[in-house]
Amino acid sequence: MGLQDRDYMRERNRNTLDRMLRDMDRPFTPPQAPSLFTMTLACIAVGFALYQAYDWWTAKNARRKQAQPVVERLVEERPSATPLARPGSERVPSPSEAARVVAIPTQPPAPEPAPQARTGGTIYHCKDYSGGTFWASNHCHEHRALIDRIASVPAGLPFEQQVQIAEAQRHAGQQLAAPPAYVQAPPSQASQRRQLCESLDARVNQFDAMARQPQSAQTQDWIRAERHKTRDEQFRLRC
């Protein structure tokens, strides 16, 4: 039995040495195939890593979508910076200034009407040497004409309104001074008073018509005073 055991150990050692020598002669020998358990663990690890990566990517996209509207709102609320002009060049207008420049009309504004000349409280009805008549704010001698009538009008009014008032006074005076037509006999005192009352009544109606037109406060006061004088004259004559 001792010889057999010794031969067995010698054979085993020789086989082990031969296997080591073969491994040394083939350094690039492919590794042994992994076991089924190792492959299963590797597949589980890869799947778990992929699941974690997908979960991280999904959470990142969700946070990006939530933050995007806030960024857009901040960009809209932030005023746009005015571009700076280079030295020696014209200033570049901002968008708000450009909008204001576009809104300016191209046509020039209409000129304001010139204020009408205002004169004093006296105007003159002049008659030139050719027979024509006209109203003037200064003396008729300055126009080389004769004085036909002097009218007292409210001061501070435009000359056109003063002429209208003076014309009303002149027409009323002509009606009062006009002689009755086709009078064959001297009129009686009652007839003269009746004609005078009719003239005064016509003058009151004329003042009422002037008061109904748009006039200034000063003109209305003058019309009211003249009408009051005419009414007093009617009361004195007992018209």
NUMI-212331 format. One record per residue (C-alpha): residue in one letter; x, y, z; residue number from 1. Coordinates in steps of 0.1 Angstrom, whole numbers, plus 5000, padded with zeros to 4 digits. Example, Ala and Ser with C-alpha at 12.3 -4.5 7.8 and 13.67 -1.06 7.14 Angstrom:
% residues 2
{rest:a&x:5123&y:4955&z:5078&nr:1};
{rest:s&x:5137&y:4989&z:5071&nr:2};
END
This chain:
% residues 239
{rest:m&x:5000&y:5000&z:5000&nr:1};
{rest:g&x:5028&y:5024&z:5006&nr:2};
{rest:l&x:5042&y:5020&z:4971&nr:3};
{rest:q&x:5008&y:5026&z:4956&nr:4};
{rest:d&x:5002&y:5058&z:4976&nr:5};
{rest:r&x:5036&y:5071&z:4966&nr:6};
{rest:d&x:5030&y:5064&z:4930&nr:7};
{rest:y&x:4996&y:5081&z:4931&nr:8};
{rest:m&x:5010&y:5113&z:4947&nr:9};
{rest:r&x:5039&y:5113&z:4922&nr:10};
{rest:e&x:5014&y:5110&z:4893&nr:11};
{rest:r&x:4992&y:5137&z:4907&nr:12};
{rest:n&x:5021&y:5161&z:4911&nr:13};
{rest:r&x:5033&y:5154&z:4876&nr:14};
{rest:n&x:4998&y:5161&z:4862&nr:15};
{rest:t&x:4996&y:5194&z:4881&nr:16};
{rest:l&x:5031&y:5204&z:4869&nr:17};
{rest:d&x:5022&y:5196&z:4833&nr:18};
{rest:r&x:4990&y:5216&z:4835&nr:19};
{rest:m&x:5009&y:5246&z:4849&nr:20};
{rest:l&x:5035&y:5243&z:4821&nr:21};
{rest:r&x:5007&y:5243&z:4795&nr:22};
{rest:d&x:4992&y:5274&z:4810&nr:23};
{rest:m&x:5025&y:5291&z:4808&nr:24};
{rest:d&x:5030&y:5282&z:4772&nr:25};
{rest:r&x:4995&y:5297&z:4763&nr:26};
{rest:p&x:4993&y:5331&z:4781&nr:27};
{rest:f&x:4963&y:5342&z:4760&nr:28};
{rest:t&x:4940&y:5314&z:4767&nr:29};
{rest:p&x:4904&y:5326&z:4768&nr:30};
{rest:p&x:4888&y:5327&z:4803&nr:31};
{rest:q&x:4864&y:5302&z:4813&nr:32};
{rest:a&x:4827&y:5308&z:4805&nr:33};
{rest:p&x:4808&y:5325&z:4834&nr:34};
{rest:s&x:4782&y:5306&z:4853&nr:35};
{rest:l&x:4745&y:5311&z:4850&nr:36};
{rest:f&x:4742&y:5327&z:4884&nr:37};
{rest:t&x:4768&y:5353&z:4874&nr:38};
{rest:m&x:4750&y:5361&z:4842&nr:39};
{rest:t&x:4717&y:5365&z:4861&nr:40};
{rest:l&x:4732&y:5389&z:4886&nr:41};
{rest:a&x:4747&y:5409&z:4858&nr:42};
{rest:c&x:4714&y:5412&z:4839&nr:43};
{rest:i&x:4696&y:5424&z:4871&nr:44};
{rest:a&x:4723&y:5450&z:4878&nr:45};
{rest:v&x:4721&y:5464&z:4842&nr:46};
{rest:g&x:4683&y:5465&z:4843&nr:47};
{rest:f&x:4683&y:5484&z:4876&nr:48};
{rest:a&x:4708&y:5509&z:4863&nr:49};
{rest:l&x:4687&y:5515&z:4832&nr:50};
{rest:y&x:4656&y:5520&z:4853&nr:51};
{rest:q&x:4674&y:5545&z:4875&nr:52};
{rest:a&x:4686&y:5564&z:4844&nr:53};
{rest:y&x:4651&y:5565&z:4829&nr:54};
{rest:d&x:4636&y:5578&z:4862&nr:55};
{rest:w&x:4663&y:5605&z:4865&nr:56};
{rest:w&x:4657&y:5616&z:4829&nr:57};
{rest:t&x:4619&y:5618&z:4834&nr:58};
{rest:a&x:4622&y:5639&z:4866&nr:59};
{rest:k&x:4646&y:5663&z:4848&nr:60};
{rest:n&x:4622&y:5669&z:4819&nr:61};
{rest:a&x:4593&y:5675&z:4844&nr:62};
{rest:r&x:4614&y:5701&z:4863&nr:63};
{rest:r&x:4624&y:5718&z:4830&nr:64};
{rest:k&x:4588&y:5721&z:4818&nr:65};
{rest:q&x:4577&y:5736&z:4851&nr:66};
{rest:a&x:4605&y:5762&z:4850&nr:67};
{rest:q&x:4601&y:5772&z:4814&nr:68};
{rest:p&x:4569&y:5794&z:4818&nr:69};
{rest:v&x:4585&y:5813&z:4846&nr:70};
{rest:v&x:4615&y:5821&z:4825&nr:71};
{rest:e&x:4594&y:5832&z:4795&nr:72};
{rest:r&x:4573&y:5855&z:4818&nr:73};
{rest:l&x:4605&y:5871&z:4832&nr:74};
{rest:v&x:4617&y:5877&z:4797&nr:75};
{rest:e&x:4585&y:5893&z:4787&nr:76};
{rest:e&x:4583&y:5916&z:4818&nr:77};
{rest:r&x:4619&y:5926&z:4815&nr:78};
{rest:p&x:4622&y:5959&z:4795&nr:79};
{rest:s&x:4642&y:5957&z:4764&nr:80};
{rest:a&x:4675&y:5973&z:4767&nr:81};
{rest:t&x:4681&y:6004&z:4746&nr:82};
{rest:p&x:4708&y:5997&z:4720&nr:83};
{rest:l&x:4738&y:6018&z:4724&nr:84};
{rest:a&x:4751&y:6038&z:4695&nr:85};
{rest:r&x:4787&y:6037&z:4684&nr:86};
{rest:p&x:4808&y:6069&z:4688&nr:87};
{rest:g&x:4803&y:6092&z:4659&nr:88};
{rest:s&x:4770&y:6077&z:4649&nr:89};
{rest:e&x:4733&y:6086&z:4655&nr:90};
{rest:r&x:4716&y:6073&z:4686&nr:91};
{rest:v&x:4695&y:6043&z:4679&nr:92};
{rest:p&x:4659&y:6048&z:4693&nr:93};
{rest:s&x:4644&y:6023&z:4716&nr:94};
{rest:p&x:4613&y:6003&z:4705&nr:95};
{rest:s&x:4590&y:6025&z:4726&nr:96};
{rest:e&x:4606&y:6057&z:4711&nr:97};
{rest:a&x:4603&y:6042&z:4677&nr:98};
{rest:a&x:4566&y:6035&z:4683&nr:99};
{rest:r&x:4561&y:6071&z:4694&nr:100};
{rest:v&x:4579&y:6084&z:4664&nr:101};
{rest:v&x:4557&y:6064&z:4641&nr:102};
{rest:a&x:4526&y:6077&z:4658&nr:103};
{rest:i&x:4535&y:6113&z:4651&nr:104};
{rest:p&x:4514&y:6126&z:4622&nr:105};
{rest:t&x:4533&y:6135&z:4591&nr:106};
{rest:q&x:4511&y:6165&z:4583&nr:107};
{rest:p&x:4518&y:6198&z:4602&nr:108};
{rest:p&x:4491&y:6209&z:4627&nr:109};
{rest:a&x:4466&y:6234&z:4614&nr:110};
{rest:p&x:4475&y:6270&z:4624&nr:111};
{rest:e&x:4453&y:6285&z:4650&nr:112};
{rest:p&x:4430&y:6313&z:4638&nr:113};
{rest:a&x:4444&y:6347&z:4644&nr:114};
{rest:p&x:4426&y:6366&z:4672&nr:115};
{rest:q&x:4403&y:6392&z:4660&nr:116};
{rest:a&x:4412&y:6428&z:4667&nr:117};
{rest:r&x:4394&y:6444&z:4696&nr:118};
{rest:t&x:4386&y:6481&z:4695&nr:119};
{rest:g&x:4372&y:6507&z:4719&nr:120};
{rest:g&x:4337&y:6517&z:4727&nr:121};
{rest:t&x:4332&y:6541&z:4697&nr:122};
{rest:i&x:4332&y:6534&z:4660&nr:123};
{rest:y&x:4326&y:6558&z:4631&nr:124};
{rest:h&x:4303&y:6555&z:4600&nr:125};
{rest:c&x:4322&y:6573&z:4573&nr:126};
{rest:k&x:4312&y:6585&z:4539&nr:127};
{rest:d&x:4339&y:6590&z:4512&nr:128};
{rest:y&x:4338&y:6616&z:4485&nr:129};
{rest:s&x:4326&y:6591&z:4459&nr:130};
{rest:g&x:4294&y:6584&z:4479&nr:131};
{rest:g&x:4304&y:6551&z:4495&nr:132};
{rest:t&x:4300&y:6544&z:4532&nr:133};
{rest:f&x:4320&y:6522&z:4556&nr:134};
{rest:w&x:4326&y:6517&z:4593&nr:135};
{rest:a&x:4360&y:6525&z:4609&nr:136};
{rest:s&x:4374&y:6522&z:4644&nr:137};
{rest:n&x:4394&y:6554&z:4641&nr:138};
{rest:h&x:4384&y:6589&z:4629&nr:139};
{rest:c&x:4370&y:6593&z:4594&nr:140};
{rest:h&x:4395&y:6620&z:4587&nr:141};
{rest:e&x:4423&y:6595&z:4587&nr:142};
{rest:h&x:4406&y:6577&z:4558&nr:143};
{rest:r&x:4399&y:6610&z:4540&nr:144};
{rest:a&x:4362&y:6607&z:4545&nr:145};
{rest:l&x:4334&y:6625&z:4562&nr:146};
{rest:i&x:4316&y:6614&z:4594&nr:147};
{rest:d&x:4281&y:6602&z:4588&nr:148};
{rest:r&x:4274&y:6587&z:4623&nr:149};
{rest:i&x:4292&y:6580&z:4656&nr:150};
{rest:a&x:4280&y:6548&z:4673&nr:151};
{rest:s&x:4286&y:6538&z:4710&nr:152};
{rest:v&x:4293&y:6501&z:4713&nr:153};
{rest:p&x:4306&y:6479&z:4741&nr:154};
{rest:a&x:4344&y:6481&z:4744&nr:155};
{rest:g&x:4366&y:6450&z:4740&nr:156};
{rest:l&x:4344&y:6433&z:4714&nr:157};
{rest:p&x:4357&y:6422&z:4679&nr:158};
{rest:f&x:4352&y:6449&z:4653&nr:159};
{rest:e&x:4327&y:6427&z:4633&nr:160};
{rest:q&x:4303&y:6424&z:4663&nr:161};
{rest:q&x:4306&y:6462&z:4670&nr:162};
{rest:v&x:4296&y:6469&z:4634&nr:163};
{rest:q&x:4265&y:6446&z:4638&nr:164};
{rest:i&x:4254&y:6465&z:4669&nr:165};
{rest:a&x:4261&y:6499&z:4653&nr:166};
{rest:e&x:4241&y:6489&z:4622&nr:167};
{rest:a&x:4211&y:6479&z:4644&nr:168};
{rest:q&x:4213&y:6513&z:4661&nr:169};
{rest:r&x:4215&y:6531&z:4628&nr:170};
{rest:h&x:4185&y:6512&z:4614&nr:171};
{rest:a&x:4165&y:6519&z:4645&nr:172};
{rest:g&x:4174&y:6556&z:4643&nr:173};
{rest:q&x:4164&y:6558&z:4607&nr:174};
{rest:q&x:4130&y:6543&z:4615&nr:175};
{rest:l&x:4125&y:6569&z:4642&nr:176};
{rest:a&x:4136&y:6598&z:4621&nr:177};
{rest:a&x:4119&y:6587&z:4589&nr:178};
{rest:p&x:4089&y:6610&z:4580&nr:179};
{rest:p&x:4056&y:6594&z:4574&nr:180};
{rest:a&x:4049&y:6588&z:4538&nr:181};
{rest:y&x:4020&y:6604&z:4519&nr:182};
{rest:v&x:4010&y:6627&z:4547&nr:183};
{rest:q&x:3985&y:6652&z:4533&nr:184};
{rest:a&x:3978&y:6670&z:4566&nr:185};
{rest:p&x:3999&y:6675&z:4597&nr:186};
{rest:p&x:3995&y:6644&z:4618&nr:187};
{rest:s&x:3979&y:6647&z:4652&nr:188};
{rest:q&x:3997&y:6642&z:4684&nr:189};
{rest:a&x:3981&y:6607&z:4689&nr:190};
{rest:s&x:3992&y:6596&z:4654&nr:191};
{rest:q&x:4028&y:6607&z:4661&nr:192};
{rest:r&x:4029&y:6589&z:4694&nr:193};
{rest:r&x:4015&y:6558&z:4678&nr:194};
{rest:q&x:4042&y:6558&z:4651&nr:195};
{rest:l&x:4069&y:6564&z:4677&nr:196};
{rest:c&x:4055&y:6535&z:4698&nr:197};
{rest:e&x:4056&y:6513&z:4667&nr:198};
{rest:s&x:4093&y:6523&z:4661&nr:199};
{rest:l&x:4102&y:6516&z:4697&nr:200};
{rest:d&x:4084&y:6483&z:4696&nr:201};
{rest:a&x:4103&y:6473&z:4665&nr:202};
{rest:r&x:4136&y:6483&z:4682&nr:203};
{rest:v&x:4127&y:6461&z:4712&nr:204};
{rest:n&x:4120&y:6432&z:4689&nr:205};
{rest:q&x:4154&y:6438&z:4672&nr:206};
{rest:f&x:4172&y:6437&z:4706&nr:207};
{rest:d&x:4154&y:6405&z:4714&nr:208};
{rest:a&x:4165&y:6389&z:4682&nr:209};
{rest:m&x:4201&y:6400&z:4689&nr:210};
{rest:a&x:4199&y:6386&z:4724&nr:211};
{rest:r&x:4188&y:6351&z:4711&nr:212};
{rest:q&x:4220&y:6349&z:4691&nr:213};
{rest:p&x:4253&y:6336&z:4706&nr:214};
{rest:q&x:4269&y:6367&z:4721&nr:215};
{rest:s&x:4295&y:6374&z:4747&nr:216};
{rest:a&x:4285&y:6383&z:4782&nr:217};
{rest:q&x:4295&y:6419&z:4777&nr:218};
{rest:t&x:4274&y:6422&z:4746&nr:219};
{rest:q&x:4244&y:6406&z:4763&nr:220};
{rest:d&x:4247&y:6432&z:4791&nr:221};
{rest:w&x:4248&y:6460&z:4766&nr:222};
{rest:i&x:4217&y:6447&z:4747&nr:223};
{rest:r&x:4199&y:6443&z:4780&nr:224};
{rest:a&x:4207&y:6479&z:4790&nr:225};
{rest:e&x:4196&y:6493&z:4756&nr:226};
{rest:r&x:4164&y:6473&z:4757&nr:227};
{rest:h&x:4157&y:6486&z:4792&nr:228};
{rest:k&x:4161&y:6522&z:4779&nr:229};
{rest:t&x:4137&y:6516&z:4750&nr:230};
{rest:r&x:4112&y:6500&z:4774&nr:231};
{rest:d&x:4115&y:6531&z:4796&nr:232};
{rest:e&x:4108&y:6553&z:4766&nr:233};
{rest:q&x:4077&y:6533&z:4758&nr:234};
{rest:f&x:4065&y:6536&z:4794&nr:235};
{rest:r&x:4071&y:6574&z:4793&nr:236};
{rest:l&x:4050&y:6577&z:4761&nr:237};
{rest:r&x:4024&y:6553&z:4775&nr:238};
{rest:c&x:4026&y:6531&z:4744&nr:239};
END
